[in-house]
Amino acid sequence: KCRTGPLDIVFVIDSSRSVRPFEFETMRRFMMDIIGNLDVGPNATRVGVIQYSSQVQNIFSLKTFFTRADMERAINSIIPLAQGTMTGLAIQYAMNVAFTTQEGARPLHKRIPRIAIIVTDGRPQDRVTEVATQARNAGIEIYAVGIQRADMNSLRAMASPPLEEHVFLVESFELIQQFAKQFQDKLCGVDMCVEREHGCQHSCVSTPGSFYCECNPGYRLNVDGKTCSPIDACADGRHGCQHHCVSARGSYSCRCRPGYYLSHNKRSCTMIDYCSFGNHSCQHECVSIPNGHYCRCRSGFTLQPDSKSCRATDLCNGVDHGCEFKCVSTEGSYHCVCPEGQQLQADGKTCSKCGAGHVDLVMVIDGSKSVRPQNFELVKQFVNRIVDLLEVSPHGTRVGLVQYSSRVRTEFPLNKYHSAEEIKKAVMDVEYMEKGTMTGLALKHMVEHSFSELEGARPLSHNIPRIGLVFTDGRSQDDISEWARRAKESGIVMFAVGVGKAVEEELRAIASEPVEQHFSYSADFTTMTHLVENFSLNICPEEGKGETEIRSPCECEALVQFQTNTVAILQSLTEKNILWARSLAQMTARLEDLEKQIANKK
């Protein structure tokens, strides 16, 4: 047996009319003798047979039979075509059809030798040189066997080099069986894997006159042609694993991350539902996550420190309740209330307006870099909530706005707008300044400019309260004490509102007495709505009380009241003067008596 390794062999047999029937029988015998000494099989040598004359007929392809018995039966059943001799056409068929992978030829990268054995007895009736060259360039090794009348030049044009090893001429059909043994030796040659030190890491495969190395399944041959490396089946990215791909000798398996299990398709991963185990002990809801679970409470409830039980949430601090004055939480709900003397409106959120007293209000807001744009929008909303509390009009409450950072800018003075709608729109159009925090400079600007009659403040003689509200989120970069003092000395009632990193000492220095009623603080911009409630209690004077009762000095009732008060004060002073005169006379008399007694003793 020829055991030099697997081959892909195709016999190309001339069955033209010049080959007589008994001569064709010797050609059958020649093919079966060669096959009889080959190690045939799907992983060993594969054999195909075609016959040709004026046309080409496929007897069986390389993938058809893998036993000698099946091949011999097919060869014995061949009926010669008995027509012309189109050898070039047969070579073309062998190249384009017989040696394709679809017909059973092993891929070229496997380096299995492709051998065509052409047996002919005459001169070709078509051209063979060009097509034979194409076949050889395609990796087909051609043996040309001529019998009796064959043309030597044609044989040499067809065969592969070296010609002395690939061209054979047999004198008669009777001698072809003797030639089969000689050709068998030529085809098989010596086992180069045995005769030489091949150096193959895994397997050595002999070919006629040479050998090549082959790797075990799951490995690929390295560029040195001898050593082998494991095939990383995950590297090409076509594995389809959702999480991880694990290579294993040319194959792979998918693996999931912790907390997941592999689905039935062996590629995708599904998260383990830990809540389905039934041992989570969550009072409300259980939520599965990779590697575990956590408990979650329904809306209106807060998870307790044990991470399992739930309690009703203070919804006033967790939702945008919209209450104008104050929000009161109840279990799972909330409601709005108004300050004493005011009624809750039909919307369930707003209160009756602060209309009993009128003020000149200037709000000074911090526009420094630390506030950040999103929080500055919340500050503007805070300002508008305060505006909603006021009855704004030219003769009622007037509102001005100042923004400061490293510099100070009047956004609009007290006399600019005459309705709450105009003011609120102007507030929302204010652009964020950024940069530093010069609170002292802002207080100076407020005292010298914002409360001037030029910018709309009403004269002090009108007894209109002047209120300044300073909003800041951090420590001032300049001194505030002097201008905070001057503001209060000039009659401005100062309110200080701090958020986040605002300094309590500075807030107290800005605020008027009593300080506790004039300064407020919130840890976060999103929860500062309660500051509006504190502020509204102090800027909405109750009707008819103290210095916040605003009346025109020109009103007749006010003049009468003034006269009445003046007369009462004068009468009181007169009575006190009479009593004082009587006391003085009594003391004078007693002094005179004492002087007389001293004189008598002398």
Salt bridges, closest charged atoms under 4 A:
ASP8 OD1 - ARG106 NH2 2.74
GLU23 OE2 - ARG20 NH2 2.85
GLU25 OE2 - ARG28 NE 2.99
ASP33 OD1 - ARG29 NE 3.58
ASP70 OD1 - ARG73 NH2 2.30
ASP121 OD2 - ARG149 NH2 2.72
GLU141 OE2 - HIS166 NE2 2.67
ASP151 OD2 - ARG123 NH1 3.48
ASP185 OD2 - LYS181 NZ 3.09
ASP236 OD2 - ARG238 NH2 3.07
GLU285 OE1 - ARG296 NE 3.10
ASP360 OD1 - ARG458 NH2 2.52
GLU377 OE2 - LYS380 NZ 3.16
ASP388 OD1 - LYS424 NZ 2.83
GLU411 OE2 - ARG409 NE 2.90
ASP429 OD2 - LYS425 NZ 3.28
GLU448 OE1 - LYS444 NZ 2.91
GLU482 OE2 - ARG486 NH2 2.67
GLU489 OE2 - ARG485 NH1 3.17
GLU504 OE2 - ARG508 NE 2.96
GLU516 OE2 - ARG508 NH2 2.89
GLU542 OE1 - LYS545 NZ 2.96
GLU549 OE2 - ARG551 NH2 2.83
GLU557 OE2 - ARG551 NH1 3.68
